[in-house]
Amino acid sequence: MENTQTTLTPRRLEFARQYVATHNGALSARRAGYAVKSSDSEAARLLGIDAVKAEIARIRASLAHLVDVTPERVAQELAALAFADMGDYITIDSAGQPGLDLSGVNPAQLRAIASVKTDANGTSIKLHDKHAALVTLARTLGMVQDGSTNVLIQTHDTAKLAVLTTEELRKSLDSGAFDA
């Protein structure tokens, strides 16, 4: 296999590096030294070159390896956010009033907390966006088609999901039982 770094011009190599950093073709082209006026068309042209695409893939793979990011870890983290349940963080007293209780919270549940706020009314927590995490997780697992937010579950999956409790569903996702 040919080393893409040696087959790319310095400007194309810089475009690939910038594209990985920005995910914006026109901006990457400008940062790599291409003309502002033609940055959109240059980006489209560059993204169509096999050697540029290969270099972008190589840089991404290198970064993923460097920081130990795997598809499994991403799916687990998304699942932690998607299945976070406010009931895991609160208790209800005898008067029916909620209270914050983090004593039994595990590390995945802690990562699902977006913010903690303490004021005159007490301490409150906000969880990360559950809907966004669910849609992203469904996309990752191939349950959503591009551009859609509708989850596609096949008939055999529906039967499996219908009989699972939330805890069983969480365990199934963690174990990879629903991997495509």
C-alpha positions in Angstrom: 0.0 0.0 0.0 1.3 3.4 -1.0 2.0 6.0 1.8 -0.5 8.8 1.1 1.7 11.3 2.9 4.4 10.9 0.2 1.9 11.1 -2.7 0.1 14.2 -1.5 1.4 17.7 -2.1 2.0 19.7 1.1 -1.1 21.7 0.5 -3.3 18.6 0.0 -1.8 17.1 3.1 -2.6 20.2 5.1 -6.1 20.2 3.7 -6.6 16.6 5.0 -5.2 17.6 8.5 -7.5 20.7 8.6 -10.5 18.7 7.4 -10.1 16.2 10.3 -9.9 19.1 12.7 -12.8 21.2 11.3 -15.1 18.9 9.3 -15.6 21.9 7.1 -14.3 21.6 3.5 -14.2 25.2 2.6 -12.6 26.3 5.8 -10.0 23.6 5.5 -9.2 24.6 2.0 -8.7 28.2 3.0 -6.5 27.2 6.0 -4.5 25.0 3.6 -3.7 28.0 1.4 -6.4 27.7 -1.3 -8.1 30.9 -2.5 -11.1 32.1 -0.5 -13.2 32.5 -3.7 -12.7 29.0 -4.8 -12.5 27.3 -1.4 -15.9 25.6 -1.8 -15.2 24.0 -5.2 -11.6 23.2 -4.2 -12.9 21.4 -1.1 -15.3 19.3 -3.1 -12.6 18.5 -5.6 -10.1 17.6 -2.9 -12.6 15.4 -1.1 -13.1 13.4 -4.3 -9.4 12.5 -4.6 -8.7 9.0 -3.3 -5.3 9.9 -1.8 -6.9 12.8 0.2 -9.7 10.5 1.4 -7.2 7.9 2.4 -5.1 10.5 4.3 -8.2 11.7 6.1 -9.0 8.1 7.1 -5.4 7.5 8.2 -5.4 10.6 10.4 -8.7 9.7 11.9 -7.6 6.1 12.6 -4.4 7.4 14.1 -6.2 9.8 16.4 -8.8 7.1 17.4 -5.9 4.8 18.3 -4.0 7.5 20.2 -7.0 8.3 22.5 -8.3 4.7 22.5 -11.6 5.5 20.9 -13.4 2.5 19.6 -16.9 2.1 18.1 -17.8 0.0 21.2 -16.7 2.7 23.6 -18.6 5.4 21.7 -21.7 3.2 21.7 -21.4 2.5 25.5 -21.0 6.2 26.2 -24.0 7.1 24.0 -26.0 4.4 25.8 -25.1 5.8 29.2 -26.5 9.2 28.1 -29.5 7.8 26.2 -30.7 5.6 29.0 -29.9 7.9 31.9 -33.0 8.0 34.1 -33.7 10.9 36.4 -35.2 8.3 38.8 -31.6 7.1 39.4 -30.7 10.4 40.9 -33.6 11.3 43.1 -35.6 10.0 46.0 -39.1 10.9 47.0 -39.8 11.6 50.7 -42.9 10.7 52.6 -44.4 14.1 51.7 -43.9 13.4 48.0 -41.1 15.9 47.7 -38.1 14.9 45.5 -34.6 15.1 46.8 -31.3 14.7 45.1 -29.5 11.4 46.0 -26.2 10.6 44.3 -25.1 8.0 46.8 -25.9 5.0 44.6 -24.9 6.5 41.2 -22.3 4.6 39.2 -19.6 6.2 37.0 -21.7 5.9 33.8 -24.6 7.6 35.5 -22.3 10.4 36.7 -21.1 10.9 33.1 -24.7 11.4 32.0 -24.9 14.5 34.2 -24.4 17.7 32.2 -24.4 20.1 35.1 -24.9 20.5 38.8 -26.3 23.8 40.2 -26.6 24.8 43.8 -28.6 27.9 44.7 -31.0 29.1 47.4 -33.5 26.5 46.3 -31.0 23.6 46.8 -29.0 21.5 44.4 -30.2 20.5 41.0 -28.8 18.4 38.2 -29.3 18.5 34.5 -28.8 15.4 32.3 -27.3 15.5 28.8 -29.8 15.6 25.9 -31.4 12.2 26.0 -33.1 12.5 22.6 -29.9 13.5 20.8 -28.1 10.6 22.5 -30.8 8.1 21.5 -30.9 9.3 17.9 -27.1 9.2 17.6 -27.0 5.7 19.2 -29.7 4.5 16.9 -27.7 5.9 13.9 -24.5 4.2 15.2 -26.4 0.9 15.5 -27.9 1.3 12.0 -31.4 1.8 13.2 -31.8 5.3 11.6 -31.4 6.2 8.0 -29.3 9.3 7.0 -31.1 12.6 7.6 -33.9 11.0 9.6 -34.6 10.9 13.3 -37.0 7.9 13.0 -35.7 4.8 14.5 -36.1 1.7 12.3 -36.5 -1.5 14.3 -36.9 -4.7 12.4 -39.7 -7.0 13.3 -37.5 -9.6 15.0 -35.8 -6.8 17.0 -39.3 -5.4 18.0 -40.2 -8.8 19.5 -36.9 -8.8 21.5 -37.3 -5.2 22.7 -40.9 -5.6 23.7 -40.1 -8.2 26.4 -37.0 -6.5 27.8 -37.0 -4.3 30.9 -35.0 -1.1 30.7 -32.2 -2.7 32.7 -32.2 -5.7 30.4 -32.1 -3.4 27.4 -29.1 -1.5 28.9 -27.3 -4.8 29.5 -28.0 -6.0 26.0 -26.6 -2.8 24.5 -23.6 -3.0 26.7 -23.0 -6.6 25.6 -23.4 -5.8 21.9 -26.5 -8.1 21.5 -28.1 -5.7 19.1 -25.0 -5.0 17.0 -25.7 -5.1 13.2 
